[in-house]
Amino acid sequence: MLEEIPDLRTGHATPYVTDEWRSHPIPLDGRLERAGFPPWLTAGLVLFMALILFQVVVAPIATFALLLMSDVGLDEMLDAITTLVTDRTSLLLVANTIGQVLALAVPTLLIARLHSSRSAEFLRLREADYRLVGLAVLGLAGLFPLVQWLGELNAAIPVPDIIREFERLMIEPIERMLSKPGALGFNIAMIALTPAICEEILFRGYVQRQVERSAGVLWGIAITGIVFGAYHLQITKIIPLSVLGIYLGFITWRSGSIIPAVIVHFANNAAAILIGTYAARSPDMTLEDLDSVQIPWYFLFAGFLFLAGSVHLMNVIAADRLPPDGSGNDSH
């Protein structure tokens, strides 16, 4: 919702946005707003910048710096870079984490200040109703069978062998880390927690806000979810990842906070790590085998009902919190 706040000092009106029932008006008084940049344009530019910074600049530099700090010679460093994917997996994950923080989260936090003097609320970085957080996690449990089933359908879509080989190379380092004894805590921090925080700040915090402003809530949730699925560069999993992204978008909008999405994102990643660790350490199973697990129709049906019930209760709680005048502003 975009409206204007009268400024008694200047006599001008400052545009602002609100989050249904969840917040006071958030002034759009930053430089990018005064310059008149369309929200959809800044969302696209920030996404492009984040991808380039992460893939081309920060993560490679972090990898190189970590190699330097490991006291290896030039020849050994060149060999390490060549064999990084297979021999230095933990270093690669640390560099990936540094890249996510410095290329995704930090720039987004800074850019949000160019939109609003209340940048934290602009990004929906605020506390959430604990009931909505609990229901969001319960909804994820219902979503699991649907995501697994969609993964089976997605994997059956014909794609070039080179793409499947690329995705296999992407998953190999993770599979090796999952099979390492004593690495569970490290894996959860690197693979589950950091992406949950950094990606949610970028996608549900910034991109969804901007797309909502340009195209409305429904398109904001849907487009951001699909872009989230494509961002992971896994064509054979883009459908389930997009559905997960759409669910994360809904709970962000419904709660007025990215905290439930961070928690659900983390829970999803952590569950995948725990299951993947079991598979990677099992002599008769691989991570690829998990993608081919058949979901019985009754699990799918029960999960759908569980998800629908959770979503319904979230809507009921949000409706109960709506002010009588429907203004979208409460006492928080």
N, C-alpha and C positions, 0 to 999 in steps of 0.2 A: 504494500500500500504506500503510495507516494503522495504526501500532502505538504503543506507549508506552515511554518511556525512564525508568527509575527515577531519581529525584533524591535523592541521598544526603543533601543538606543539609536538605531540607524533608520528606522521606518521601513526597512525592507523585510521581505519574508524569506526565511531559510527553508528550502525543501528538506523533507525528512521521510524516513521509512519507519514502519512498525512491524512487529511480528505477531499478528493476531492479538491474543490476550496476554502475551508474555512480557512486553517491555514498555517503557516510556518511549516517546518519539526519539529516534536516532537522527541527529542533524546531519545533513549532507553538506558540510561546510568546508571540505578539503579542497586542495588545489585542483585535483582532477575533476571535481564536481564543478568548480568555478570555471574551468576551461571548457566544460560542456562535452566531455568525451562520452559517447554512448556506453552504457553498462556492458552490452554484449561485446563491444570492441575491446574494452579493457579486460574482460574475462578471457577472450581469445588470446590477447597479447601476453597476459600473465601466464596462461597455460603454456604458450610457446616458449616464453622466457624460462619458465621453470624446467621444462623438458630439456632445453639446450644447456642450461646451467648444470642440471643434474647429470645428464648423460655425457656431455662434451667437456665441461669445465671442472666442476667441483669434485665429482667422484674420481676422475682420472688423476687430478692433482693430489687428492687425498691419498690415493693408492701409491703414487710416486713418493709422496712425503713419508708415508709409513714404511716404504721400502728403504728410504734413506735412513730413517731412524733405526732400522734393523741392522745397521752396520754391515752392509754387504758391499762388495766391490762393484765396479761398473759392469764387468762381465757377468757377475752373478746377478746383478740387477736386471740386465737385459734378458738373461735366462728366466729370471723370476717373472718378468712381465710377460714373456712368451708363454710360460706355463702357469700363469696365475690362476686360471680357471680350475686347473686340476691339482695344483700343489699348494696353493696359498689361499684356501677358501676362507678361513677365518679373517685374514687380512682384507680380502675382498668384501666381506660382510661389514667389517668396521668402516671401510671406505664408503660403502653404500649408505651406511647410517649417517656418516658425516655429510655425505651428499644430500640426503633427504632433509637434514636439519638446515644446512646452509643454502640449499637451492630451492626447497619447497616451503618450509615453515617460516624461516626468518624473512625472506623477501616478501612473502604474503603479509606478514605482520606489519612490515614497514609500509607496504603499498596501501594497506587498509587505512593508515593514518593520513594518506592523501585523499581519502574519501570522506572521513568523518573524524571529528575531534573525540568521538567516543568509539574508537576503532575496535575495542574488545567486543562491544555490543553489536557493532556492524558485522563482525565475524561470528556473532552468536557465541562468544566465549563467556558464558555465564552459567551459574548453577542451574540445575534442572530438577524438576519435581521427581523425587525418588520413586514415586509410583510409576511414572512414565519410563524411568530407567529400567525398573524391574520388568515391566511389560515389554519393553524393547528387547531385552535379553530373552525373555520367554518366546517372543515372536521369532527370534533368530532360531530357536530350537525347532519351531514349526517350519521355518524356511529351509532348513537343512535338506530334507528329502526332496523338495522342489528343486533346489540348486543342484543336487546330485543328479536328478533325473534330466534336468536341462543340460548338465554337463555331458551326459550320455548322448543326447541328441546333437549337441554341438560337435562332439568328437566324431560323430558319424558323417558330418558334412565334409565332402571332398575338399582337400587343400593340397597345394603343391608339397612334394616331399621336402623341399628345401626349408619350408616353413616349419614342418614337423621336426626337422633336424635342428633348426634354430631353437625351437622351444625345448627340445631335449637337452641341448647344451646349456640352456638357461637353468633347467631344473637339476642338472647333475651336481653343481656345487652345493645346492641346498640338501640334496639327498646324502652327500658325503658328510655334511655337517650334522645332519640328523642321526647318522650312524655312529658318530663319535661318542664314546662314553664320557659322561660328566659335562657334556656341552648343552644340556637342556636349558639351564638358566640363561646362558649366553644366547642361544637360539631364540628364546622367547623375547629377550631384550632387543636383539638385532632384527628379527624377522616379524615379530608380532607387535611389540609395543611401539617402536619408533615409527613404522609406517602408519599405525593407527592414529598417532598424534599428528604427524606431519601431513599425511594425505588428507585427513579430515579438515585440518586448517585450510588447506588449499581448495579442496573440492567442495565440501559442504559449507565451510566458512565463507570463502570468497566467491568461487565460481557460481555456486548455487544462488547466492545472494544477488549477484549481478544478472544472471539469466532470469531470475524471478522478476527483477525490476524491468527487464526488457520484454519478457514474454509471458509473465504470470507464474503462479505457483506450480501448476501442473507441468508446464513445459520446463520450468526450472528444475524440478525434481527429475523428470524423465531425461532431459538432455544431459544434465550433470551426471546422472547414473550411467548413461551410455558412454559418455566421454571417459568416465572412471573405468569402465570395462575395457575400453580401447587403450587407455593409458598403460595398461600392464603388458601390452605387446604380446598377447597370447591369443591368437585367432581361434584356436581350438577350445578356448574357455571364455570367449568374449560374452556369450549369452548369459551364463550363470553369473559372471562377474558384474555384468550390467544390471541384472536383477538384484543382486546384492547391493549395488550402488544406488538403485532406485529405492530400496527399502531404507538404506541409510539416509537418503534424502528425505523420505517421508518422516522418519522419526525426528530428524533435525527440525523440519518445519513444524511438526506437531508439538514438539516440546519447546521450541524457540531457543534451543541450545544445541551445540555440537557435542556436548558431553555424552549423551546417550549413544551417538554415532561412534565416538571414540571408543567407548566401552564395548559396544557390539562388534566393532571392527577388530578390536583387540581379542575379544572372546572367539570370534571366528578364526582369526589367525592362530591363536594359541591352541584351539581345538585341532586345527589342521596340523600344527607342529607335533602335538601329542600323538595323534593318529599316525602321522608320517614317521615319527620316531619309532613307533612300534613296527611299522611296515619296513622301514629301512634296516632295522636290526633283526628282522625275521628272515631266516634263510630261504623261506618259500614265498616271499612276497616282495614287491617293489612298489614305488610310488605310482607307477603307471597302472598297476593292478587296482589301486584305490579308485581310479577314474572309471574303471569298467565294472564296478560293483553294481549289481542290479537292485533297483529299489522296488519292492513289492507295491502293488497298486494301493493296498490298504494303508501302508506307511505314508504314501504320497497323499492319500485322501485325509488321513488323520492329521498330517502336518499342515495341510491346507486349512482344515477346520481350526487347528490350534493357532495358526497365524492370523486367520480372519478374526477369531475371538480376541486375540491380543490387540489387533488394530482397532476393533470396535471399542474395547475398553479404553484405549488411549484417546479415542475420539470423545467418549463419554466424559472422561476426566477433564479434557481440554474444554469441552462445552460447559462443564460445571464451573470452570474458572473464568469464563467469559464475563466481562462486566455487564451489568444490566443495560447500559446504553449502547453496547456493541462497539465501543470506540476502539477496542484493541489495546487499551492502556489500563494497567492495574496498579496496585499499590506497591509493587516491587521496586 
